Amino acid sequence: MGVAGAAKTSGITMHLVEKDAGGNFVDNKPYAKAGSQAASIGDMFVFSSTLLTRSNKRAGALYGSCIAATAGKNPTFECTGTFTLAGGQLELQTITRETDKTTHIGIVGGTGAYEGARGSITSVSRGENSPYTDDTVHLLPKSV
């Protein structure tokens, strides 16, 4: 059985820029050896970012957490997060690896003006030494 790709229907597209505001890695047991960059299953990181418009005006914030689902130097993380924006929030979910330059994120709900939201975000890192990530948010039309 094949999987067909769905064509994007009309909706709302927003372009936002994430500016990394910091985070914390939690090394759960079994602990990594000194100098090792390897993660073990259950390790996690929590983070926040300021959300900006392309013209550098504050648009909101991102709060998220990711849990290692595989171990090693480039583990797979299962992540959840929340975009707080004027009028409400978007709830997010994805899997990613630290080395991914592009992450595809599902919008799984929302509150306020975004109640019932669904869609996706394509998040593209500007590089390892940049605190910025470019996000294209595509909200699908609300179901009736």
Phi, psi and omega in degrees: 000129179269163177246122180269141177281139179272136177286143178289129176265172181298162181173208180243133175243130177238147176245120181234158176240127174270133171245115183305125179254001177120168180191181182214131176266134179248113180268096179278165178297143356286135183290147177291147176289150180309131178083352180278140177261005184285142175256155174246161180302131180100343173298154182212163169223146176241148186205166172216154178218149171274134176262129181238156170281170177298335179269017173070025175263142181296130180246343182157210181212158173240132174235131183209166174214147182225139180241132179294123178260343173227161182257167174123191182280341177225067185289162172270131178247137172261123189236145170233153180199172179223126167271123171261122183229167176303126177093352179160196184229152170247133180260134192233153176208142179198171164240148183204167172238152182302329184273356179293128175278328179240134177237133177257122189242136176270136172268115188251006178161185180187176178230166178059230180299343182255014180303131181079011183298146173210152181153209183209163176230133170255118185248120185241119179289143176275000177132162185301326183262008180255138176276006186251144175225137180262125183245127171253113183261122178242110177263126178282157178300149179291140176288149178250000000 
